[in-house]
Amino acid sequence: MLQNAIEEMTSTSGLPWQVAFLRMMGAVVLCGLIGFEREVRDRPAGLRTHMLVGLAATLYCLIMLELVARGDSSSDRVAMDPIRIVEAVTSGVAFLAAGMIVFSKGKVKGLTTGASLWLTAAVGLSIGLGMWLMGILTTLLALIVIRLVKTAERRTKAWLGGDDAPDDTGPGQ
């Protein structure tokens, strides 16, 4: 029994462990960048939450890739649909993100943070599947949207003579 456990822990998988670890680290770093921006803005879901969501999404992809690799080598016919992992992560994180959205005193708060969690899961999925360029570009675009667009909103509103720009409190934020 101990021998079986040792063999299971040391057996090769569909991906070398170094590649799997690199993907996990990549998801932690990229999703951490998005989470860091939320953390600096003192939002409810910050650095650690975004890192964990991205890491979880990556792990789900790695598990799916391993199951597909094992299924290809199995003599038994097993119907697998890899797209279901994307659906499961998306719906699970959407539930978590919805919990970030609060309606209080006539204002909606947390929409941007909820959306960033949902996006973080997508970045984690892309890195888990080895789609590095897609994950990196998405992270960069997310940071531009979250940070630079916010600055442009503030400056435009000030230029037009309005009050301070909204900060995750209005519709669509």
N, C-alpha and C positions, 0 to 999 in steps of 0.2 A: 504494500500500500504506500509506504514512504517512497519507494522507488518510482511508483506511478506519479506521485505528486512532484517529485524532483524532475522527472522527464517532462511533465506538463509545464513546469515553470521555465525549463531551459529549452523547450522545443522552439523551432523556428516558426515564424509566422509569415504571412503574406508580404509584410514589409520588414526590412531590417529594423531592429530596435532603435538604432541611431536615427533613422529617418522618422520613425514615429515620435521619438523624443524631440527632434528638431521641429517637427510640425506642432507639437504641443507647446514648445517654447515660443515659436513664432506666433501662435494664437495668443499666448499670454502677453507677449510684448505688444502686438498690434491692438488687441482689445484693451490692453492696459493704457495705451495712448488715448483712446476714446474715453475710457473711464477716468483717466487723469484730468481731462478737461472738465468732466462732470464734477469730479472731486474738488477741483480748484474753485468751481462755481458754487460749491456747497450744496449740491443736489442730493436727493435721497439715495440714489444708486450711484456709487462712485467707483473708485479704482478697483477695489477687491471684487465688487459685484460684477463689473464688466469683465474682469479677468476670468472669474469663475464661469460666467456664462459662455465666453469664448472657448475656454478650455473644455467645458462639458460638450459643447457642440463638436469640437475637434475629436474628442474621445468617441462620441457617437459615430462619427465618420470612420474612425480607425476600426472600431468594432465592426461596422458594416463592411468595410473592406476586407477584414479578416474573415467574416462569415462568407463573403462571396468567394474568397480564395479557398476556403475550406470546402465550400459547396462545389467548386469546380473539380476538386480532387476526390469528391465523394462519389461512390457508385450509385448511391440512392438518388432518386430524382426529388429535388426539393425546389419548390417554386419560391423564388426570392425577387423582391422588388426593391432595389436600392433607393428608389425615390421616396419610399415610405420613411426613411430616416430623416430626410429633409422636411417632410410633412410633420413628423413627430416633434422635431426640434422647433420648428416654426410655431406650431400650436402651443407647445409647452412654454416657450419664451413669451409668446403673445399673452398668455395668461399672467406670467410674471410681470410683464411690461404694463398690462392693464392695471395691476395693483399699484403702480407708480402714479397713476392719474387720479387726481383728486379735484372735486368740484366744491369750492368753499367760497362763501360770500360773493356769489355771482361770478367767480372767476375759475377757469380751468387751469390747474397747475400740474406739471410733470409730464406733459406730452412729449417734449423733446427728450427727456430722460427715458421715457418708455420706448420711444422710437430708437434711441441709441442702443438700448438693450436688445431690441429686435435686430438691429443692424449688426451688433456685436456677434449675435448668434450666426448670422450669415457669414461674417468674416471667419468665425471659427469653423464653419462648415467648409468654406473655400480652402482654408489652410489644411484642414483635416483630409481633404481630398487631393491635396498637393497643388492646388491652383493658387500658387504664391502671388503671381502678378495681380490677379484679380483681388485677392485679399489686401495686398499692399496699396493698390490704387484706390480701393474702396475706403480704406482707413484714411488715406490722405484726403480724399474728397469729403469724407465725413467730418474731419477736423476743419476743413475749409468751410463747410456748411455751418457747423456748430459755432465756430469761433469768428471767422471772418465775415460771414453773412450777418451775424449779430452786431458786429462793429459797424457794418454798412447800414444796418437798420437804425442804429442809434444816431449815427451821423446824419442820415437822411432826415430823421425825425427832428433833430436839433436844427438842421438847415431850414426845414419847413416851419420852424417855430413851435414845435410841439414839446410835450414833456419828455422825460426820459423814456427810452424805448422799452417795450414790454420785456419781461424776462421769464419766459415760460409760463406766462399767465393768460395770454389771450388765445382765442380760437386759432388753431393751426400751429401753435407753438409747441 
